[in-house]
């Protein structure tokens, strides 16, 4: 049976499928933001349909946790964008 675990030293402590480096958030985002079915996600990530369903159940049962993960991702993306901007004096 598929289980969801969190360990500090894997994926920064994010909820993930036991024995794998596939986060619940990754599966939830694939399911909600694309047209992928649970079966297609399982195929694409090389995991079982039961694992995908366990991850989706966790994703929907823990909306505050998933929102916090999304906020950290967005802040990190913003930070990277800021760091990668070419200084104005070099862009002339």
C-alpha positions in Angstrom: 0.0 0.0 0.0 1.3 3.5 -0.9 2.2 5.7 2.0 3.0 9.4 2.4 6.0 10.3 4.5 8.0 13.3 5.5 11.7 13.2 6.5 13.9 16.2 7.0 16.7 14.9 4.8 14.6 14.1 1.7 13.0 16.9 -0.4 13.5 19.4 2.4 11.0 17.6 4.6 8.1 17.9 2.1 5.4 15.2 2.0 6.4 12.6 -0.5 5.6 9.0 -1.6 7.4 6.6 0.7 10.5 5.2 -0.8 10.6 7.8 -3.6 11.6 11.4 -4.2 8.3 12.3 -5.7 6.5 15.0 -3.7 2.8 15.2 -3.0 2.9 18.8 -4.2 4.4 17.8 -7.5 1.7 15.2 -8.1 -1.0 17.6 -6.9 0.2 20.4 -9.2 0.4 18.0 -12.2 -3.1 16.9 -11.6 -4.7 20.4 -10.9 -2.7 22.5 -13.4 -2.5 20.2 -16.4 -4.9 17.9 -18.2 -3.0 14.8 -17.0 -5.2 12.1 -15.5 -4.0 10.1 -12.5 -3.1 7.2 -14.8 -1.0 9.5 -17.0 0.8 10.9 -14.0 1.6 7.4 -12.7 2.9 6.5 -16.1 5.0 9.7 -16.5 6.5 9.4 -13.0 6.9 5.7 -13.1 4.9 5.0 -10.0 1.7 3.1 -9.2 -1.8 4.5 -9.6 -2.3 3.8 -5.9 0.7 6.0 -5.1 -0.7 8.8 -7.2 -4.1 8.5 -5.5 -2.5 8.5 -2.0 -0.6 11.6 -2.9 -3.7 13.3 -4.3 -5.7 12.4 -1.1 -2.9 13.9 1.0 -2.8 17.0 -1.3 -6.5 17.7 -0.8 -6.6 16.8 2.9 -3.7 19.3 3.7 -4.5 22.5 1.8 -2.7 24.8 4.2 0.5 22.7 4.0 0.3 22.7 0.2 -0.3 26.4 0.1 2.8 26.9 2.2 4.8 24.8 -0.2 3.5 26.8 -3.1 4.4 30.1 -1.4 8.0 28.9 -0.7 8.3 27.8 -4.3 7.0 31.2 -5.5 9.4 33.1 -3.2 12.3 31.0 -4.4 11.3 31.6 -8.1 11.1 35.3 -7.4 14.5 35.3 -5.7 16.1 33.5 -8.7 14.5 36.0 -11.1 15.9 38.9 -9.1 19.4 37.3 -9.0 19.4 36.7 -12.7 18.5 40.2 -13.9 21.3 41.9 -15.8 22.4 45.2 -14.0 21.1 48.2 -15.9 24.6 49.5 -16.6 25.5 46.2 -18.4 22.4 46.1 -20.5 23.2 49.2 -22.5 
